[in-house]
C-alpha cells in the first residue's frame, strides 16, 4: 500500500510538471532572450535618468531607444508586451526572470559595461 501511494504521488508530480510546461504559450519569448532585453531596457532607462531632459523629452527618447533595442533583438513591440504580460501574471516565473535580470545588470556594472 505504501509503494502504491508513493507511485501515485510520483505520477501526480509528473503530471503537475507537464501541466506547468504546457501553460507557457509558444508565442512567449524564451527567458534568456527576455533577460537580455529587460537588462538592456533598464540600462537605457538608467542612462536617460542621469540626463537633464524634460519629462516629455525623456519619454520620447526612451520610446525611440526601446524600439531600437527591440529591433536589435528581432522582437516586435507586440511580442515583448505579450511576453511581459505573461510573466507578470505568473509570479514565480516573474521573480525568477527579474532575479536573473538584476544579476545580469550587476555583472555588467562590475565589468564596466554600464555607463
C-alpha positions, 0 to 999 in steps of 0.5 A: 500500500505504501509503494502504491501511494508513493507511485501515485504521488510520483505520477501526480508530480509528473503530471503537475510538471507537464501541466506547468510546461504546457501553460507557457504559450509558444508565442512567449519569448524564451527567458534568456532572450527576455533577460537580455532585453529587460537588462538592456531596457533598464540600462537605457532607462538608467542612462536617460535618468542621469540626463537633464531632459524634460519629462516629455523629452525623456519619454520620447527618447526612451520610446525611440531607444526601446524600439531600437533595442527591440529591433536589435533583438528581432522582437516586435513591440507586440511580442515583448508586451505579450511576453511581459504580460505573461510573466507578470501574471505568473509570479514565480516565473516573474521573480525568477526572470527579474532575479536573473535580470538584476544579476545580469545588470550587476555583472555588467556594472562590475565589468564596466559595461554600464555607463 
